[in-house]
Amino acid sequence: MSKKKAKGVEKTLVEKILDSAKIPYESVTFATHKDGDVMQINEEDMAVPEHNVYKTLVLTGNKTGPLVGIVPLDMHINYKHLSAVSGNKKVGMVPLKDLVKTSGYEHGANNPVGIHQRHKYPIYFGNEAKEAGTIIISAGEIGRSIKVDAVKLATFVNGKFADISEPE
């Protein structure tokens, strides 16, 4: 199970769902700052390499509608590869103004557990996650993350591993 939370810190919904599913994780917090209209993790203050922290991106496909791509912070989604593995001819990012309506989360808080629980969108993890074994991913609140086994997480959210990442 999870490590004990500090006194007075409420678990996120994602952590509660993982507890119920008996999926072990470790809570991780990051300092944040406001960048324009959105909150961001202070990447320069992270005590772990960016490649170990994964971002959950909400996209839309011309055939599937919304779908999710998960890649390391220091990489981008290769739209052509994601299109191919998801059965779309074309995919693109959901506009920021539509993100909460589409995923239920604000920019920086998207996570595969909450999105899967609410919407059952197709979820694709970059192969790097499987190779890494353990990844750090948002816990559903900006600055709050979890360190979790990538294969267990992907299995829980019916995710697939695929070659969808490319260097920045």
ZISUL-V960331 format. One record per run of one state. SS is the DSSP state (a for helix, b for strand, c for the rest). FROM is the first residue (numbers start at 1). TO is the last residue. If there is no record, write none. Layout:
ss:SS from:FROM to:TO
ss:SS from:FROM to:TO
//
This chain:
ss:c from:1 to:12
ss:a from:13 to:20
ss:c from:21 to:24
ss:b from:25 to:29
ss:c from:30 to:31
ss:b from:32 to:35
ss:c from:36 to:37
ss:b from:38 to:41
ss:c from:42 to:42
ss:a from:43 to:45
ss:c from:46 to:49
ss:a from:50 to:52
ss:b from:53 to:61
ss:c from:62 to:64
ss:b from:65 to:72
ss:c from:73 to:74
ss:b from:75 to:77
ss:c from:78 to:78
ss:a from:79 to:86
ss:c from:87 to:90
ss:b from:91 to:93
ss:c from:94 to:95
ss:a from:96 to:103
ss:c from:104 to:111
ss:a from:112 to:119
ss:c from:120 to:121
ss:b from:122 to:126
ss:a from:127 to:132
ss:c from:133 to:133
ss:b from:134 to:141
ss:c from:142 to:143
ss:b from:144 to:149
ss:a from:150 to:156
ss:c from:157 to:159
ss:b from:160 to:162
ss:c from:163 to:164
ss:b from:165 to:167
ss:c from:168 to:168
//
